[in-house]
Amino acid sequence: MGRRMLTGSTSAPYTIPIRNRMSKTKSDHRDFADDRDLYSGLIRLHVLHHAAHEPIFGLGMVEELARHGYRISPGTLYPLLHGLEKKGYLRADELRNGKSRRKVYRATPLGRRALRAAGGKVRELFRELMEGK
C-alpha cells in the first residue's frame, strides 16, 4: 500500500481524552492475558470501527482500547495496524507538523465493507450471549 504525505490537513487524527478510568485488580489483568486470543478479533474490529469514522494513530488507539478494558502495548498494536493495512482494510498516511511526523490510518472501502459484514455477526453473537443460548 502506498503512503501519502499530508500537511495542514483539516481532519485531525483521532485523539481521546482519558476519563472514566476504572481501577483494575491483578486478577482482571490476569484474566485478560489468559483470554487474549479471544479478544484479538474484537480489538481488530474496534480499531477498524474507529478508522472508519476518523483518522486514527497508534497511541490514540492504545488509549481508546484501554478505556474499554483492553491492555495492549504499542508493540502489539502497531503490528496489528500493519496487518490490517497489508490486508487492505486500512490505508496509512503520514502527517507532518514541522519536524515531527505521525502515521495515521483510515479505513478503506474494503475495510468498511468488512466492518459492515462483521457488524451482523457481532449483533447475532451478542443476542445469543445476552439470551443465554
N, C-alpha and C positions, 0 to 999 in steps of 0.2 A: 504494500500500500504506500502510495506517495504521501509525503508530508508537505504542507504549505506553511509558509511563514505568514503570520498575521501580525499587523501592527495597528495600534489605535482602534481596535475592534470595539464596537458599541455593546457587544454582548459579553458581559463579564463572565469569567469561568465560575463554576459552582463554588460558592462559599457558604459556610454553615456556621451560624452562631451556636456554640455549645451551651446547652441549658437542659434542665430536667435530667441531669445525670443521676443515675441510681447507683447506690453503693452495691458492690458485688462482693460476695463471700468467696473464699477459696474454693468451696465446693462448686459454686456457679462457674468459675473459670475451669475447673477440672472437668465438669460435665460438658462444657463446650468443647474442650480439647478432645475428649473421648468421642464426641459425636461430630467432629469437624467435617468428616466426609459426607455426612447427611446434609450439612448446611452449605456445601460448596456451590451447589446449583442455585440455591436461594440467594446467595451472595452475588453470583453472576447475574441473576435476574434483577436484583436490586440495583446493581451498577448499570445495567442496560436501561432500566426504568428511568434513572436519573439522567443518563446520557441522552435519552430520547426527549427530555424536557428542556435541557440546557447543557452547555459545555461543562464537563467535569474535569477535575485533575486529581492526582493520586492522594495527596494529603487530605484534601477536602472529602474524598470518599472514605478514607480511613476514619475520619471524624464522624461522618454521617453513619457509617456502619456501626461505630461504637455507640452512637445514640440508640441503636436498635439491639444492642447487646452482643454484637459480633466483634470480637477482639481479633483484628487482623493487622499484621505488620506491613509496612511498605514493601518489605522483601517478599511477602506473599501476594500483595495486591498488584504490584507492577507486572509480574509475570502473567497474572490473570488478565490485566488490561491488554498486555501484548498478545495474549492468546485470543482474546475477543477481537482484537484488531486483525490478527492473521486470518481468522475465520471470516472476516468481512463484516462483522457486527458493529464494529466501531471504526471511526476514522480519526487519526491523530493529526493535530496541527500544533505548531509551535508559536506561542505568543511571545513577543519581545516587549520589554519595558525597560528602556535604557540598556544596560549591560546584562540584565537578567533575562532568562528565558524560562518559559513554563510550557510543558506539553499538556494540551487539553484534548479531550476526547468527546466526540459526538456520535450518536447512533446513526448508522447508515440506513438506507431503505430496507436492506436485508435484515438488519438488527431490529428495526421497527416491526417488520413482519413476524420475525421470530418471537418478539415480545408479545405481540397480539395473540399468536398461537399458544404461547406458554400461559397467557392470562386465563384462557379457557380451562386448561389443565389444572392450574393453581386453584381456580374457583371450584372445580369439581372435587379436588382433594380437600380443600378447606371445608366444603359442605360435608364430606364424609367424615373428616376428623371431628367436626362440631356435632354431627348427629350420632357419633359413636359407632358408625358402621364398620 
